Amino acid sequence: MPVTTLHPDYANFKKQRDRVLLCLKGQDAIKDADQSLLPATTGMKKNWDVPLASGMGTVGQVTYAGYKQRARFYAKTSQARDNIIGVMFGESNEAEDAEVVTNDGLTALQLAKEATRDILQSGRSVLVVDAPTEGGQPYITRYAADALINWKTSPDNKNELILAVISESTGKAAADEFSHDTEDRYRVYRLINGAVTLGVYNEKGEELEMGRDIALNFIPVIAIGSIDCSPEYDPIPLLPIAECCISAYQKDAEYAQARFMSAHPTPAVRGVSDTHFTGIASAGIGSGAIWHLGDQDGADAFFLETSGNGLEHLKNAVDDELRQADYLSARLMQAGSAAESAQALQIRDDSQKASIYTIAEAVAEGLNRAIDWRAEWANEKPDFISIALNKPAEQPNPQMITSLIAGINGDLLPRSTLYSYLRDTKMTALSDDEIVSEIESAPMPKAAAMNGI
């Protein structure tokens, strides 16, 4: 099989990751996806190639363009990512003279932040330890999650790689100095009889660099996941939130289209001759436009309009998806703990196995392993790092509180969840019953009293 062969699980992972990345790019990217994310309705498809009387496009395509334009995409996926990174690293500090550990100038803490970002949106971050071929200090290279296209593990140890294929794009030599053309290269690591070799090939399998031995007895490639550092794919933490946002976008398109139709009735005529119909069409509609129906019996002009009875149902459907996104974001920031057992993780739904705690543990483990490999390669003592989460007790998160309240109002969370969070963040020491009693006995605000609340 060729060097470009993909791991059997790669295709499904790529689909999921691409959906999340599209959501993170925002509304413009979502709308550029057209019908892959927002299918045209049956009526639009039926009239897709029917030309408009004006000659300016077709009925179906123009209608779909308005349908898509009115739809709103909610950026809750990127908000969740940024909030989680803020919770994990907001108070983290590093010495000004911290050592650079990567080939692109990142310190260990900076690399931890970037790895966490990768894991949230892609389910993994790929790190490779390498050294200049001409000699020099070993370094860590961070690759995109989809760069590790294929791998095999030892039959005796699922965490020990015996093959790893890294895809990378490099600038293509060109006479045009403004060109951004790239070419793909494939770095192939092999572990055979305790010795590691590295070969670099093009997509045809032709060797681009002379193969070389690696001064280690293991392949220096690690895939840090959302739960552990096994090469197998872990859940993508932001995927459930992204799915809610896509669904909300589709439902918002239906809601906005229904509002548009209820506010813009369609003029219609019947019982008129072709000649009179042509005159009516050319006259247009509005103040000063006169329609002559002729003298045929039964000639009539009227409006076709929708009642708007289903608007509330459509709006509620959008709100339900957004509340679910808030709930999933809150669960991701709060679910689990550093001490949560593997059995408990197995019981929990796949989409919610990952949390800031499992991610923090995996990132710390993966980075320390890479730092250890780098030091071993250089015959130095490793300088391990630890990732200390910003505990909620130190810094209450307003977004978390908002998400919890949204989950309660949407009947997705019990009130005790909010009360527990208030205690964890030292905002109160009261029990659930004491909080409820204090709320009920609190003086009623004047504005509320005026409205009879």
C-alpha atoms as one frame of an Amber mdcrd trajectory, in Angstrom:
protein
   0.000   0.000   0.000   1.242   3.571  -0.684   2.722   5.896   1.922  -0.458
   8.020   1.685  -2.597   5.193   3.106  -4.936   6.466   5.845  -5.703   4.803
   9.163  -9.157   3.085   9.062 -10.564   5.552  11.632  -9.153   8.646   9.932
 -12.064   9.437   7.565 -14.715   9.595  10.299 -12.437  11.666  12.536 -11.757
  14.102   9.692 -15.481  14.640   9.052 -16.143  15.419  12.700 -13.120  17.674
  13.039 -13.959  19.602   9.870 -17.469  20.353  11.166 -16.067  21.773  14.392
 -13.432  23.859  12.592 -16.094  25.221  10.253 -18.162  26.344  13.249 -15.097
  28.000  14.770 -14.531  29.989  11.575 -17.916  31.652  12.049 -20.974  32.622
  10.076 -19.312  33.462   6.762 -17.632  30.053   6.537 -20.868  28.312   7.544
 -22.829  30.095   4.807 -20.118  29.412   2.236 -20.803  25.704   2.837 -24.197
  26.226   1.154 -26.373  23.111   0.937 -23.930  20.806   2.701 -25.087  22.466
   5.953 -28.312  24.174   4.886 -30.226  22.100   2.308 -32.671  23.877   0.023
 -36.346  23.132   0.626 -38.332  20.901  -1.727 -39.952  23.923  -3.376 -36.592
  25.600  -3.963 -35.178  22.448  -5.525 -38.210  22.052  -7.785 -37.747  25.598
  -9.120 -33.940  25.561  -9.044 -33.555  26.056 -12.789 -36.810  27.947 -13.513
 -35.801  31.399 -14.812 -37.243  34.536 -13.228 -39.379  36.765 -15.453 -36.793
  39.520 -14.942 -34.054  37.278 -16.305 -32.002  37.899 -13.128 -31.303  34.322
 -12.068 -33.667  31.462 -11.337 -36.586  31.181  -8.926 -35.062  28.433  -6.783
 -31.555  29.881  -6.559 -32.676  33.419  -5.733 -35.108  32.109  -3.116 -32.380
  29.950  -1.558 -29.958  32.885  -1.462 -32.471  34.878   0.599 -33.228  31.832
   2.769 -29.543  31.443   3.593 -28.918  35.168   4.027 -31.644  35.538   6.650
 -30.429  32.588   8.735 -28.237  33.345  11.732 -25.356  31.213  12.972 -24.622
  31.447  16.693 -20.909  31.421  17.655 -21.294  29.338  20.808 -18.591  26.867
  19.731 -15.828  29.477  19.731 -17.210  31.028  22.921 -17.020  27.657  24.667
 -13.445  27.090  23.463 -12.258  30.501  24.642 -14.056  30.188  27.989 -12.524
  26.772  28.678  -9.000  27.960  27.844  -9.622  30.960  30.102 -10.703  28.702
  32.955  -7.661  26.464  32.489  -4.928  29.045  31.912  -6.256  32.474  32.880
  -4.034  32.795  35.965  -1.067  30.761  34.695   2.275  32.531  34.811   5.670
  31.599  33.476   9.140  32.974  34.115  10.270  35.587  31.615  13.347  33.509
  30.817  11.406  30.244  30.381  13.149  27.864  28.011  11.925  27.558  24.437
  11.086  23.905  23.753   9.678  23.945  20.207  11.177  24.725  16.835   8.789
  27.666  16.408   9.741  29.439  19.641   7.145  28.272  22.174   7.815  27.709
  25.854   6.310  24.721  27.666   3.329  26.743  28.966   2.659  28.295  25.570
   2.811  24.850  24.004   0.357  23.566  26.632  -2.144  26.284  25.666  -1.835
  25.536  21.955  -2.124  21.791  22.565  -5.269  22.382  24.633  -6.752  24.464
  21.828  -6.046  21.630  19.374  -7.613  19.050  21.672 -10.787  21.054  22.249
 -11.456  21.525  18.547  -9.871  18.375  17.123  -9.746  15.810  19.913  -5.954
  15.558  19.817  -2.663  17.406  19.500   0.283  15.689  17.830   3.801  16.307
  19.182   7.011  15.014  17.624  10.512  15.210  19.099  13.260  15.731  16.528
  16.705  17.260  16.092  18.472  19.044  13.204  20.033  16.583  10.758  23.246
  18.594  10.845  23.377  18.355  14.634  22.092  20.608  17.380  19.644  20.756
  20.272  16.579  18.477  20.033  13.202  20.214  19.905   9.475  19.528  19.983
   7.331  20.092  16.888   3.561  20.491  17.148   1.545  19.171  14.213  -2.118
  19.606  13.322  -4.409  16.853  14.569  -4.933  15.469  11.062  -1.191  15.298
  10.321  -0.884  11.837  11.898  -2.575  10.001   9.036  -1.578   6.444   9.855
  -0.076   4.425  12.667   0.294   0.936  14.091   0.907  -0.149  17.663   2.625
  -3.120  19.215   0.394  -6.195  19.655   1.565  -6.296  23.281   1.170  -2.584
  24.081  -1.486  -0.391  22.462   0.411   2.731  23.541   3.685   1.732  21.866
   3.940   2.901  18.268   5.744   0.682  15.790   4.755   2.844  12.785   3.802
   6.521  12.519   3.211   8.486   9.314   3.150  12.293   9.568   1.881  14.338
   6.624   3.325  17.835   6.284   3.170  20.595   3.670   6.287  22.542   2.735
   6.783  25.544   0.511   7.242  24.597  -3.107  10.240  26.076  -4.886   8.907
  28.515  -7.460  10.186  31.335  -9.630   7.256  33.490  -8.465   8.233  35.039
  -5.126   4.567  35.672  -4.282   3.487  32.064  -4.761   2.088  30.115  -1.815
   2.129  26.714  -3.506   3.019  23.785  -1.274   3.915  20.162  -1.727   3.129
  17.248   0.570   5.829  15.227   2.296   5.459  12.179   4.487   7.673  11.476
   7.495   7.625   7.740   8.236   8.867   6.503  11.611   9.465   2.768  12.011
  10.360   0.767  15.126  12.043  -2.498  14.163  13.874  -4.718  16.669  14.225
  -1.861  19.132  15.712   0.582  16.595  13.922   3.637  15.191  14.405   4.922
  11.641  12.980   7.981   9.899  12.351   8.274   6.174  10.913  11.244   4.254
   8.947  10.567   1.056   6.759  12.299  -1.525   3.240  11.105  -2.328   4.649
   8.684  -4.907   6.735   7.006  -2.228   9.997   8.393  -3.609  12.619   9.118
  -0.958  13.241  12.862  -0.525  15.819  12.619   2.260  18.228   9.850   3.077
  16.808   7.660   5.829  18.385   8.104   9.222  18.451   6.412  12.610  16.888
   8.082  15.660  18.882   8.009  18.884  15.969   6.561  20.840  14.486   3.083
  21.246  10.901   4.297  20.741   9.094   6.408  18.149   9.111  10.036  19.442
   5.524  10.779  18.363   2.698  11.337  20.819  -0.983  12.053  20.218  -2.371
  13.905  23.245  -6.105  13.267  23.372  -9.009  14.680  25.334  -8.863  11.758
  27.776  -5.419  10.156  27.504  -2.318   9.882  25.312  -3.228   6.697  23.478
  -2.812   6.880  19.656  -6.503   6.046  19.219  -8.931   8.932  18.665 -10.578
  10.457  21.723 -13.907  12.350  21.608 -13.717  15.896  20.218 -14.911  17.978
  23.198 -16.488  20.779  21.142 -18.253  18.472  18.657 -21.595  18.197  20.554
 -21.692  21.993  20.927 -20.900  22.469  17.233 -23.678  20.032  16.280 -26.159
  22.063  18.353 -25.022  25.271  16.636 -25.430  23.746  13.170 -28.888  22.462
  14.071 -29.836  25.879  15.499 -28.631  27.497  12.242 -30.834  25.194  10.162
 -33.852  25.802  12.377 -33.205  29.549  12.454 -33.309  29.515   8.636 -36.796
  27.965   8.781 -37.889  30.466  11.439 -36.548  33.481   9.528 -38.109  32.200
   6.284 -41.492  31.782   7.983 -41.290  35.324   9.380 -40.326  36.641   5.969
 -43.217  34.867   4.258 -45.759  36.025   6.855 -44.604  39.644   6.408 -44.375
  39.522   2.606 -47.576  38.161   1.050 -47.409  37.145  -2.613 -49.686  39.007
  -5.067 -51.692  36.752  -7.404 -54.250  37.148 -10.183 -56.652  34.698 -11.826
 -59.081  34.730 -14.702 -57.072  37.228 -16.799 -55.848  36.898 -20.364 -52.171
  36.425 -21.205 -52.050  39.971 -22.529 -53.404  41.453 -19.328 -51.133  39.249
 -17.213 -48.095  40.581 -19.102 -49.246  44.125 -18.425 -49.775  43.405 -14.743
 -46.326  41.827 -14.435 -44.669  44.843 -16.060 -46.596  47.305 -13.865 -45.083
  45.891 -10.682 -46.634  46.436  -7.278 -46.827  49.341  -4.889 -48.069  52.906
  -4.715 -48.959  54.195  -8.194 -49.062  50.751  -9.833 -52.362  50.053 -11.614
 -53.412  46.540 -12.585 -55.968  46.245 -15.381 -57.668  42.865 -15.109 -59.729
  43.168 -18.287 -63.432  42.430 -18.527 -63.318  38.639 -18.269 -65.784  37.040
 -15.879 -64.130  35.872 -12.673 -61.019  38.053 -13.077 -59.608  38.690  -9.622
 -56.487  39.949  -7.792 -55.564  38.934  -4.251 -52.657  38.125  -1.901 -51.376
  34.715  -0.877 -50.109  34.917   2.684 -49.158  32.626   5.524 -50.839  32.889
   8.896 -47.667  32.651  10.995 -49.275  30.193  13.405 -46.106  28.074  13.613
 -43.671  30.910  14.332 -43.575  30.351  18.074 -42.900  26.638  17.604 -39.999
  27.376  15.236 -38.535  29.978  17.602 -38.745  27.545  20.515 -36.912  24.915
  18.462 -34.011  27.346  17.907 -33.926  28.286  21.589 -33.898  24.616  22.619
 -30.747  23.988  20.567 -29.017  27.048  22.022 -29.914  26.033  25.577 -28.542
  22.573  24.872 -25.285  24.130  23.615 -25.014  26.153  26.844 -25.685  23.032
  28.887 -22.991  21.028  27.064 -20.510  23.872  27.506 -21.231  23.986  31.236
 -20.887  20.208  31.512 -17.544  20.312  29.723 -16.200  22.904  32.141 -17.576
  21.204  35.216 -18.070  17.491  34.522 -15.769  14.995  36.165 -12.742  15.593
  38.312  -9.090  14.747  38.343  -9.904  11.759  40.508 -12.723  10.399  38.337
 -12.294   6.694  37.735 -11.946   5.016  34.362 -15.147   3.096  35.141 -17.043
   6.339  35.716 -15.772   7.688  32.411 -17.013   4.548  30.685 -20.478   4.992
  32.183 -20.752   8.612  31.076 -21.940   9.379  27.539 -19.086   9.457  24.983
 -19.589  13.122  24.150 -19.196  14.016  27.813 -16.274  11.758  28.792 -13.859
  14.620  28.253 -13.695  17.553  30.655 -11.208  20.252  31.551  -9.798  17.820
  34.098  -9.140  14.939  31.697  -7.745  17.388  29.115  -5.424  19.007  31.671
  -4.143  15.614  32.817  -3.579  14.413  29.249  -1.786  17.636  28.228   0.486
  17.499  31.286   1.270  13.826  30.685   1.899  14.312  26.969   4.069  17.411
  27.354   6.123  15.878  30.144   6.666  12.785  28.060   7.841  14.914  25.096
  10.079  16.998  27.387  11.526  13.792  28.831  12.224  12.431  25.319  13.849
  15.705  24.311  16.109  15.621  27.386  16.981  11.955  26.861  17.954  12.696
  23.256  20.199  15.564  24.457  21.521  13.612  27.477  20.094  16.252  29.823
  17.886  16.254  32.897  14.227  16.926  32.001  12.447  19.961  33.472   8.898
  18.695  33.906   5.852  20.976  33.965   2.488  20.731  35.640  -0.802  22.230
  34.575  -2.720  23.648  37.513  -6.278  24.505  36.609  -7.742  27.784  37.749
  -9.969  26.326  40.393 -13.483  27.797  40.394 -12.957  28.610  44.077 -10.307
  31.119  43.060 -12.153  32.787  40.192 -15.930  32.458  39.587 -16.703  32.331
  35.875 -19.675  34.512  34.774 -20.114  32.450  31.603 -20.382  29.296  33.685
 -23.096  30.861  35.848 -24.982  32.047  32.758 -24.754  28.572  31.212 -25.977
  26.900  34.398 -28.953  29.248  34.649 -29.777  28.602  30.975 -29.644  24.869
  31.629 -31.966  25.226  34.632 -34.443  27.403  32.733 -34.427  24.890  29.897
 -35.177  22.000  32.298 -31.795  20.455  31.479 -30.165  20.889  34.899 -31.428
  20.787  38.506 -31.121  23.975  40.572 -28.768  22.141  42.920 -26.096  22.299
  40.190 -26.048  26.095  40.379 -26.111  26.102  44.171 -23.196  23.659  44.256
 -21.196  25.879  41.906 -21.878  28.942  44.081 -20.478  27.058  47.065 -17.463
  25.746  45.127 -16.568  29.286  44.088 -16.932  30.554  47.653 -19.756  32.900
  46.633 -21.841  31.384  49.438 -21.551  28.782  52.179 -25.312  28.220  52.474
 -26.955  24.866  51.847 -29.476  24.389  49.040 -32.433  24.812  51.424 -30.890
  27.928  52.960 -30.349  29.487  49.514 -33.970  28.766  48.511 -35.237  30.184
  51.821 -33.154  33.344  51.389 -34.470  33.853  47.844 -38.073  33.410  48.949
 -37.719  35.790  51.895 -35.828  38.478  49.978 -37.626  41.849  49.544 -39.430
  42.036  46.212 -37.830  44.519  43.756 -39.938  47.619  43.123 -40.116  46.953
  39.373 -41.373  43.438  40.028 -43.927  44.662  42.570 -45.251  47.212  40.119
 -45.922  44.449  37.629 -47.733  42.387  40.200 -44.996  39.724  40.488
